[in-house]
Amino acid sequence: MTDSKHKGALGAAYAAKRPEDVAALYDRWSQTYDSDMSAAGYRHPTICLALLARHLPRGSAPLLDAGAGTGLIGEWLDIAGYPEVEALDISQGMLDQAERKGVYSALHCLALGGPLPFADNAYAGVISAGVFTSGHVGAEGLDELIRICRPGGVIALTVKNTIWDLGFNARVAELEAQGLVTRIEETRPYVSMPGEADTVPSRCLALRVN
């Protein structure tokens, strides 16, 4: 995929309106996604992993990589000492690439934003990089991640400012006021892909589930 084509894929991903459109786009993109995002200087996985590792003890298990894509974070979690990670993604094509890396204990082809088929308190931690963004998932996806993360567990996620300002920040504040989560770290805003024209910043957030 040429540079102009992968920029087109990014634009289409942000503009997508229906989950099935998002899934189809990523299915088509899965073969070249890793190299394209590397060329764009994609920062979300590294920053999200750093926050998770700072607040969740090494060896905590199991974890859920929510929006795993091709498995970039799964590889790094394995190297960093988290032995049991499950992958969730809307795109079967992306999960097929992730499966080849051999680092996930289970793979789930599911969309965030609605009910998830996992038990309460099922996971010691959740990581979600690049999912809470334009055309993907908004604040409606947060409650289920909290439900499936056990008390004391950590959720590390990135949020694009567009979503942050459209209710995500307000929802986190509500959840804090209800005593359901504690905001333990929040980065300054940063551009997720310096190699792209889209300069709307994002931030990374770490929440402790109470």
N, C-alpha and C positions, 0 to 999 in steps of 0.2 A: 504494500500500500504506500503510495507516495505521500509526501508531507501534506499536500493539499487535500488528498483523500481522507487522511486521518483527522485533519481539522474539520472536514465535512462530517465525519462520523461523530465527533464531539458535539458539533452544533446540532446534529439530528438528535443525539441523546438528550441534550438539554431541552429540546423543543418537543420531545415526545409527549403525547397526551394519555395514551392507554398503556397498561402493563404489557399487553401482547406486542405492542409496537416496540417497547423497550427491549423485550426479550428477543424479538426478531433482529433488531439492530445489533445487539451484542452477540447473537449467534453468528451473524455474518462477520463480525469484527474479531471473533475469538482467535483466529489463526495468527493475527499480527498485533494483537492488543499489547502484549508485553513490550515488544520492540517500539511500537508507536508511543506508548506512555513513557518509556525510558527516554526517547528522543525529545519528548515534551518537558522533561525534567519533573515528572510527577512526584509530588512531595507527600501526599496524604498518607500512604502506607507507613512510611518511615516515622512521621510525626505521631501518628496514632499508636504505633507499636511502642514508641518511646514513653508515651503517657501511660499506656497499659502496664508496661514493665516496671515503671516507677512506683505504681500503686498496687499491683497484684503480685503476690509472692511467686517466685519461680517454682514451677511444678504444679501450680493450681490447675485443677481439671474437673470436668471438661470445660473447654471454651467453645464459643460459637463465633465463627467469622461470618458476620451477617452482611452479605454483598461481597462474597469472596472472589468473584470474578475468576481469573485464571490461577489464583492461588498464590499470589505474591506474598501476602501476609502469612499464609500458612507455612510457607517455607521458612520465613524469618522467625516465626513463633517456635518452630521445631528447633532451629539453631539456638534460640535464646533459652530453651529449656522448658517449654510448655508441651508436654508429651501427648496430649489428647485434644485435638481440635476438630470440630465439625464445620463443614462448609454449607452455607446457604446462598443461593443465587437464583435470580429469576430466569437466567439463560442456561439451558442445558449445554449449549455449545461451549460456554465459558467453563462450566463444571467439568466437561470432558477434558479440557486442557488442565484444569486443576487436579483432576484424578491422576493424570500422568505424572504429576510431581510426587505422588506417593506419600503425602504428609497428612492427609485427612483421615480420620477414623470413620466418618460418614459424610455423605453428600445429600443435600436436600434441594430439589428444584422448586423453590417457593418464592412468592413475592412478599416483601415487607409492606406494611400499611394496613393489613387486616389481621384477623386471628391467626396465630401460629399453632401447629399441632404438637406443641411441646408442653410438658408438665410444668406447673409452677416450680420455681426454684431449681430448674434443671441444670443450670450452668453456673460455674464459678466466676465466669467473666464473659463479656461480649465485646467484640471489636467490630467497628463498622466504618470503613474508610471510603469516602467518595459516594455515599449512598444518599445522604440527606442533602440533596442538591436539586437544581432546576430540572423538572421533567421526571423526577424519580420519586423520592419519598419526603414528606413533610413531617410535621409534629405528630401526625396521626400514627406514625410508626414507632413512637417512643414507648408508649405504654406497654406494649407486648414485650419489648426487650427488657423492661423493668420486671414484668411479671415472671419471665423465665429465668431471671438472674437471681441467685440466692442472696439472702441478707449477708451483708459484708462483702459481696462481690462488686466488681468494677465494670462499668460500661465506658469504653473509650470510643468516641465517634467524632467525625468531622461534620461541620455544618456550614454550608455556603451562606453568605450574608443575606442573599435573597430570601432563603428559607428562615434564617434567624429572625429577620425583621417581620416576617409574615406569620408570626405566632410561635415559633420554636422557643425563643427566649422566654416569652410569657408562659409557655407551658412548663418549662423547666422551673420557673419561679413558683408556679402553682404546686408542682410536685414537691418542691422544697418546703413550701408552706404547710403542706399536708404531712410532712415528715417521711415521705416515701424515699427520697434521695437526698444526698448531700453533694453539692458541687465542690469537688476537691481540687480541681485544676482547670484552668481555661487559658489557652494560648492567646497571644495577641493575633489580630487578623493577619493573614498571609495569603499570597497568591499560590494556588495549588499547582499550577503549571506555568512556570515562567516562560516556557517556549511557545506559549499560545497567545492569541490576541485577546482572549477572555481574561480580563484583569479584575473581575469581581472577587473580592477576597473571601476567604473562609476562615474558620477557627477550629481548633480541636478542643474537645471537652472531655473531662473525666468525671464520672458520677459514681458515688458509692451508694449502693442500694441498702436501705435501712431495714 
